[in-house]
């Protein structure tokens, strides 16, 4: 029981430190790949395929981020970074 609690405590501590270290960069200007993502979704869902496919980016990701930005009503830097963070958190599971 204590081993499991220690493991979760360590994971929470590492997660908190990582989040605090990463937090200042959330609103930083877009990097090259993020700028490409913004460009690919800026024209709307009808253009996702034609803009993502030639660049080799994931088309599924393109539609997901396009839908997410449409739902939130924004293509701000932090919105484009929020979906991957939420998906990453969602992949954590209890063993």
C-alpha positions in Angstrom: 0.0 0.0 0.0 2.8 2.4 1.0 4.7 1.6 -2.2 1.7 2.6 -4.3 1.3 5.9 -2.4 5.0 6.6 -2.7 4.9 6.0 -6.5 1.9 8.3 -6.9 3.5 10.9 -4.7 6.7 10.8 -6.8 4.7 11.1 -10.0 2.7 14.0 -8.6 5.9 15.8 -7.5 7.5 15.3 -10.9 4.4 16.4 -12.7 4.1 19.5 -10.5 7.8 20.5 -11.1 7.5 19.9 -14.8 4.3 22.0 -15.0 5.8 24.8 -13.0 8.9 24.8 -15.2 6.8 24.7 -18.4 4.1 27.2 -17.4 6.0 30.4 -18.5 6.3 29.0 -22.0 2.5 28.4 -22.5 1.9 31.9 -23.8 5.2 32.2 -25.6 5.2 32.8 -29.3 4.6 29.8 -31.5 7.5 27.6 -32.7 7.9 26.5 -36.2 5.8 23.3 -36.0 3.1 25.1 -34.0 3.1 27.9 -36.6 2.5 25.2 -39.3 -0.4 23.9 -37.2 -1.9 27.3 -36.9 -1.6 27.9 -40.6 -3.1 24.5 -41.4 -6.2 25.1 -39.3 -6.6 28.9 -39.9 -8.6 28.3 -43.1 -11.1 25.9 -41.3 -11.8 22.2 -41.4 -12.3 22.2 -45.2 -8.7 23.0 -45.7 -7.2 20.7 -43.1 -6.6 17.7 -45.4 -5.0 19.8 -48.2 -2.7 21.6 -45.7 -1.7 18.8 -43.4 -1.3 16.0 -45.9 1.6 17.5 -48.0 3.5 18.5 -44.8 3.5 15.0 -43.4 1.6 16.0 -40.3 -1.1 13.8 -38.7 -4.4 14.5 -40.5 -6.3 13.2 -37.5 -4.5 15.6 -35.2 -5.3 18.4 -37.7 -9.0 17.7 -37.5 -8.9 17.3 -33.7 -7.0 20.6 -33.2 -9.2 22.3 -35.7 -12.4 21.1 -33.8 -10.8 22.1 -30.5 -10.0 25.6 -31.6 -13.5 25.9 -33.1 -15.1 24.8 -29.8 -13.0 27.2 -27.8 -13.4 30.0 -30.3 -9.7 30.8 -30.4 -6.4 29.9 -32.1 -4.3 31.5 -29.4 -1.0 30.0 -28.6 -2.2 28.4 -25.3 -5.2 26.9 -27.0 -3.0 25.2 -29.6 -0.9 23.8 -26.7 -3.8 22.9 -24.4 -5.2 20.0 -26.5 -1.9 18.0 -26.5 -1.5 18.6 -22.8 -5.1 17.3 -22.1 -4.5 14.3 -24.3 -1.2 13.5 -22.5 -2.8 13.7 -19.1 -5.6 11.5 -20.4 -3.1 8.8 -21.3 -2.0 8.4 -17.7 -3.7 5.4 -16.1 -3.7 3.6 -12.9 -2.2 0.2 -13.0 
